[in-house]
Amino acid sequence: MTKLAVLGGSPVRDTKVNPWPKWPVWDEKEEKALLEVLNSGVWSYNGPKETEFNKNFAEFCGVKYVVSAANGTVTLQMALEACGIGVGDEVILPGLTWQATAATIIDVNATPVLVDVCEDTWCVDPKEIEKAITPRTKAIIPVHLYGNFANMDEILRIAKKHNLWVIEDCAHKHGGEWNGKKAGSIGDIGSFSYQLSKILTAGEGGSVTTNNFELYEKLDALRNCGRRPEPPTAASANKGEGQYFDAGNFCQSGNFRITEFQAAILVEGLKRLPEQNRVRDENGIYLNSLIKSIPGIIPMRRDDRETKESYFNFSFRYNQAEFKGLPVAKFRAALTAEIGIEVAASYTPLNKCSLYMPHTKPARHKLSEEYWAAINPERFELPVCDKIHYESSACIHHKILMGTKADMDLVAAAIRKVYDNAENL
Ligand SMILES: Cc1ncc(COP(=O)(O)O)c(C=O)c1O
């Protein structure tokens, strides 16, 4: 039997000889676009690249309006504020997500209500949403996590019944489609991130999408120190001469603007995204078809309504009992050594996450004893999130899906090798 790489054997994939596709992807088109911005002197503030990207991304998502901003954290905050969410309000979100989904709710002085997720998709469980609704509930933030879609039909039904806003956290879902509708066009607002690991990236950056003009006006003002939306003209662009167009304040806010350098990279990256998504989707389907026959490996459930998948990473479920009792952390380490790319656990459930600790900031968040108790994440129980994170998750960067079918064969062979050798670990 071949020795496992983690025990000193040869890996299934030697990444020194056969590296994984690189991420991020760029070429001379980005170089040219960045130089164009540099030489123009228009480095920010409603410039031509930002305008072009917003228009193109709106078309791509099938929405009327896009507002871009510094990152996908501030876009969530803008979305909450545009919906008028603040003191006294509760917002329901999954317990399994990046900390920003919850932290921004606290940043607008509302209360995050963490609920459990579905074991087969890792996205928010609609039944748990219904149980968590109170007269104070104002919004739901479904997160389309990794390669999966939250059940938007059920979420929209619940939101309609209780008159709630739906803010889709699409940080992982650029281009994914539910029933033929793009992520970010289904709820009231979609929030996207362009941070370096994301499938559309400018290093940092974010956008909000909406079809609602009133929300758009607020979102645009919120990213721009509260100014009323202004037509993007050369005269209104910041040329470093302090000549900001000031149409009068619309609301209190700060500077969450994106730069022209970010927008220039996004314009080029968006042109590549449909083909990259197609390749990832095809490889994802193929790899799942291979690994499903390995005992103890369960592919994520793909709903029939997911008409186009987009993968932030390739994830699957692991059953320790079928792997001769091998704990999931040892399985991930062994697989990492075989394929030369990190196999990680899912996000830590937010009731146990070291990056989501509102109680470390009393000066900001201790608005009252009642609020202080309400924002304590430890008050929530999330058994399904716990099971996923501590016992059964395996997640691999989306660049593995940008390779060939032969690359997928190697990933499946590596999982099978760990399975065959599990008793040696
Ligand atoms: C689900 C989710 N929401 C929001 C964010 C925040 O985006 P950003 O890192 O651009 O602030 C991220 C980023 O990692 C994310 O994964």
PDBQT file of the ligand as one rigid body, heavy atoms in Angstrom, charges set to zero:
ROOT
HETATM    1  C1  LIG A 501     -19.574  35.581   3.996  1.00  0.00    +0.000 C 
HETATM    2  C2  LIG A 501     -18.780  36.860   4.028  1.00  0.00    +0.000 A 
HETATM    3  N1  LIG A 501     -19.408  38.031   4.263  1.00  0.00    +0.000 NA
HETATM    4  C3  LIG A 501     -18.743  39.192   4.299  1.00  0.00    +0.000 A 
HETATM    5  C4  LIG A 501     -17.386  39.250   4.104  1.00  0.00    +0.000 A 
HETATM    6  C5  LIG A 501     -16.675  40.553   4.230  1.00  0.00    +0.000 C 
HETATM    7  O1  LIG A 501     -16.005  40.935   3.085  1.00  0.00    +0.000 OA
HETATM    8  P1  LIG A 501     -14.652  41.791   3.135  1.00  0.00    +0.000 P 
HETATM    9  O2  LIG A 501     -13.549  40.872   3.537  1.00  0.00    +0.000 OA
HETATM   10  O3  LIG A 501     -14.521  42.268   1.725  1.00  0.00    +0.000 OA
HETATM   11  O4  LIG A 501     -14.838  42.894   4.082  1.00  0.00    +0.000 OA
HETATM   12  C6  LIG A 501     -16.682  38.074   3.817  1.00  0.00    +0.000 A 
HETATM   13  C7  LIG A 501     -15.236  38.115   3.569  1.00  0.00    +0.000 C 
HETATM   14  O5  LIG A 501     -14.463  37.248   3.846  1.00  0.00    +0.000 OA
HETATM   15  C8  LIG A 501     -17.397  36.840   3.790  1.00  0.00    +0.000 A 
HETATM   16  O6  LIG A 501     -16.763  35.681   3.563  1.00  0.00    +0.000 OA
ENDROOT
TORSDOF 0
